[in-house]
Amino acid sequence: MSTEVKVPAVGESISSGLLSVWHKKDGESVTLGEVLFTLETDKVSSEVNATESGTLKIQVPEGEEVKIGQVVALIEAGAPSETKAAAPAPIAAPVAAAPVAVAAPEPPKPAAAPAPVAPLPVVPVDARSTRKKLSPLRRKIATQLVAAQQTAAILTTFNECDMTEVMSLRKQMQETFTARHGIKLGFMSFFIKAAVDALKAVPSINARMDGDDLIQNHYHDIGVAVGTERGLIVPVLRDCDQKSFAQIEQDLVDFAVKARDGKIGLNDLQGGTFTISNGGVYGSLMSTPILNPPQSGILGMHKIQERPMAIKGQVVIRPMMYLALSYDHRVVDGKEAVTFLVRVKDCIENPMRLLLGA
């Protein structure tokens, strides 16, 4: 008796995926609940477990695109046979009789032939490039980025912020914060809190277009762009206006673990109202982030770099970060975009106002 292994449904709008990895080999025994294969879709990566114990018979190799509900393997009842045919005993080689020694001069040895010169390896033309299909996630990313450029009037405004105060406050609080909450205090929680403060001051950036209608969001679900081996994903932190720094930092840690283990779920990626992208972790000094549709704004963080700044008539060295806000000009006016970015700058340069809610 055998049980069919089918591709499970992973979302209402998902009809296919990529069978990226088989975690068990054909003919191996599997147990109930053991991970069989990984399914990658245009939104999430999920692991599919065995619903029965038995012997795995793979029907579809890894790397193939499969439909939801498609049978990709069978699980046959019982363990695979481990009986192996006994190897035949080796046959002893016959022993040759020893030759009788004869008094004769040894013939001269022939001159050694020169070693042949190994020919140069021929590199086939095809080895200079390879062709492979885009993964469902990469195809989705490509579609989203092109759609964002074609459907929104994207404009970017820039500013810079002095990181001196937030770095000092973070250093001052780090030991106490870590001891109390078991996690470190990072920069991202400050920027999420600053973004929420600015969204409340400029609510148009927390809105989105829906056809000819404008939908104003009265909640603050902030997406944080995370780079993974499979591509960029944007998990969403819910109700950031109601969360403490510790709760936000814990959410960030949880999403980092999920992303590393390929456990990000579809619900983790839906419903954001605004996005923050930190290109600074890769060394980016300045960029123009692309909107995450249907949102109307995305904040770009960048590398912290010491630069000479004029402060009260004196040239001093300060840790500076360039900020970028890309926004949908159909929804947000230039004045509102600049006001938003200045508000974020003020919050970062005066971080106590975030802690005090001022």
Beta strands, then each sheet from edge to edge (+ up, - down):
strand 1: 2-6
strand 2: 16-22
strand 3: 29-30
strand 4: 35-40
strand 5: 45-49
strand 6: 54-58
strand 7: 64-67
strand 8: 71-76
strand 9: 154-162
strand 10: 207-210
strand 11: 213-216
strand 12: 222-224
strand 13: 226-228
strand 14: 231-233
strand 15: 236-237
strand 16: 274-278
strand 17: 297-301
strand 18: 305-311
strand 19: 314-328
sheet 1: 1+ 8- 6+ 3-
sheet 2: 5+ 4- 2+ 7-
sheet 3: 9+ 19- 17+ 16+ 12+ 15-
sheet 4: 9+ 19- 18+
sheet 5: 10+ 11-
sheet 6: 13+ 14-
end
